Amino acid sequence: MAEGHIPERGGPRPALQRPARTAGTSPLIVVFAVLCVVELIGVATGRHAVEWVAKPLLAPLLAAHLWRLTGTRHAYVLTGLLLAAAGDIALLIPGTPAFGTGLALFLGAQLCWITAFLRAGALGHLRTRPAVCAAYLAVWAAAVAALGPALGSAVAIYALALLTMALTARVLGPKALWGGLVFVASDSLIGLGAAGLDFPGRSTLCMTTYIAALALLVTAFTAYPHPHPTRATT
C-alpha cells in the first residue's frame, strides 16, 4: 500500500493493481514461433515463395511485441527492427543491387540498436573493460582480412557496425550479450556464402541464428522497460 494512505478499518479495500503484461502472455510470440518454423522449412526445402510469406513478418512481429510491452520507450529498437524487416525483403530479391540495399538497411538497423545500447549506458560499461573491446576489434580485423578482398569495403564497414552492436549489447546482460554474438555468427554465415565459401545447411543455420539473435535482443529490452537500466553484465 502507498505511504500516506491508510484505509480505515472496515472501509473499502484498495483496488488491486492490474498485473503487468509479460512476454509469455503475448499471442504475437505464438504467431512469431509459427512463422519461424514456416520460414525455416522454406529455407531448408528451397521454397522461395514460402520465405516471402514468412520472413518479412518476423522482425515486425517482434517490434509489435516489444511495443505492446514497453510502448515507445525503446523507439530506436523499434526503428531498427523495421529497418531489419525492410532489409529482409531486399535480401529475398536476387542480384547485387538488392544485396547492397539490404546491407544498407541492416547497417541502419545496427546503428539504431547501437544508439539504444549507448542510451542504456554501454559507454560507461565498456570503459572498464578494455580487454573485451580489444577482443571484439581483433575479431573484426580478422574477419576483414579473411573476407574483405572478396566482399569489399562496404562489408567491412557493416562488419564494424555489427561488432559494435554486439559489444555495446553487453550492457543489458546475458540475453543481449548472446543476442549480439549470435547475430555476428549469423551475418558471418552470410559473408561466407557471399564470398563463395558455401557448405550444406549454411542457409538454414544462418536463418536459425538470425531468428535467435533478434529474439534474444528483443527479450533483453522487454526485461528492462526503462531506457536507463541500472544493472549490467560483468
N, C-alpha and C positions, 0 to 999 in steps of 0.2 A: 504494500500500500504506500501511496505517496506521502512523503513527510509533510506535516502540517494539515493533514486531512484525516481526522479520526472520526468515523461514523459513530453516532450514538448507539448504545446498546438497544437492540430491538429495532433499530432503524433499518432502512434499505441497505442491502449489501452492495458493495461497489461492483460495477459491471466487470465481467471477465474480459480480458483483452483477447482480441482475435489472434489465433496462432499465426505466426509468420509463415509465409509460403516457403516451402523447401524444394530443393532440386528434385527430390524423388516423387513429388506430387504432380509434376508438370506433364500434361499429356503431350506437350511438344517433344519431350525427350523420347516418348514411346514412338512417335512418328519418326523422329530422327533415327532411332535404332533400326526401325524397319527399313528406312531408306538407305541406311548404311549397308544392310545386308543386300538389298537390291543392287546398290552400286558395286559392291564387291563381286557379286555374281556377274554383273555386266562386264566388269574388268577382267575377271578370270576366264569368262567364256568368249571375250572379244565382241560382245554385242554392244556396239556403239550407241544404238538407239536407246538401250536401257540406261546407259550412262547419261544421256541427255535428259532423261526423265528424273533421275535421282540426284546427280552431282550438283546441279545448280541450286538445289534446295537445302543442302546440308548446312552451309555457313549461315544462311538466313534463318533457319530454324534455331540454331544456337543463339543468334542475335536476338530473336524473339524471346527465347527462354531467358536470356540474360536481362533483357528489358523488362520482362514480366516480374523478375525477382528484385531488380535494383533500379528500375526506371531509367532515367537518363544520367545517372551518376557516373557511368563509365562510357561516355559518349565516344571517346577515342577508340575504345574496344569495339563498340558497335559499328563505327565507321570502318574500322579495319576488317571486320567480318563481312561487311557489304562489299568492300573492295576485293576481298578474297573470293566472294561469290562471283563477281564480275570476272576475276582472273580465272576461275574455274571454267566459266563459259568460254573465255578466249582460248584456253588450252585444249578445249574439246574440238576446236577448229584446226584442221591440219594446215601446215605451212609455216614458214619462218616469220611472216608479218604477225600472225596470230600469236606465235610463241613470244615474240617481242612485246606485244601488247599485254599478254598475260604476265610476263616478267615485270613490266612497269606497274601493273595493277597490284601485284603482290609486293613490290617494293613499297608502294604506298601503304599497303596493309601493315608491313613490318614497321614502317615509320610511325604509324598510328599507335601500334602496340608498344613500341619503344617509348613514345610520349606518355602513354598510360603508366608504364612501369616507372618512368622517371618521376611522374607526379605522385607515385606511391612511395617514393623515397629511395629509388635504386642507386642514385649517385652517392648518397651518403653511405649506403650499404656496401658499395663496391670500393670506396676509398680505403677501407680497412682490409681489403682482400686483393692486394696487387698480384699475388701469385695466381689467383683464379683468372684475373683479367689477362695476364700474360699467357696462360694456358689456352684461353679462347682465341687470342690473337695468333698464337702459334698454329692452332688448327686452321684458322682462316688462311694463313700464309701457306701452309702445306697444301690445302685444297686448291688454292690459286695456282701454285706451282705445278700441281699434278694435272689439273683440268683447264687452267687458264688458256694455254695455247690452242686448245680445241674449241673453247667456248667463247673466248673474247673478253674484253674489259667490262662489258655491261654485266656479265655474270659475276665478275669479281666484285663489282660494286654491290650487286644484290647480295652476294655471299657475306659481305661485310655487314650489311644491314641485318641479315638473318642471324649472324653470330652475335651481333649487338643485342638483338631482341632476346636471344636465348640467355645472354649474360645478364641483362637487366631483369629478366623474368625471375631470377633467383630471389628477388626481394619479397615475393609473395609466398614463399615457402616451397615445399617439395613438389606439389602438384604443378605449379608454374615452372619450376626448375625442370622437371621431367617433360613438361609440355614443350618447352623451348628446345631441349635436347632431341626429343623425338621429331620435332619439326625440322631440325637440322638434318637428321637422318633421312627423313622423307625427301627433302629437296636435294640431298646428296644423291639419292637414287635417281631423281630426275636428271641431275647433272651427268651421272654415269650413262644413262640412256642417250642423252643429247650428244655425248662425246663418243658414242658408238660402242660403249662397253656394256652391252646388254647381257642378260642371263635369264634363264627360265624363272618365272614368278616375280620378276622385278616389278612389273606394273601393279600387281596385286599387293605386294609388300609396300610399295610406295603409297598406294591409296590407304592401306590399313594404318600405316604410321601417320599419314596426314590427318585422317579422321581422329585418331587417338590424340594427336597433338592439339587440334582445335578443341576437343572435348576437355582435355586437361587444363588448357589455358582459360577457357570459359568457366570451368568449375572453380579454378583458383580465384577468379574475380567474384563469383557468386558467394564464396566464403568470406570475402571482405567487401561488404556492400558499400563501405565508405571509401572515398578516393585516397585516404591517407592512413593505411593500416599502421599499427604500432609494432607489430611483430614481424620478424624477418628470419629467413633461414640462416643457419650458421654455415 
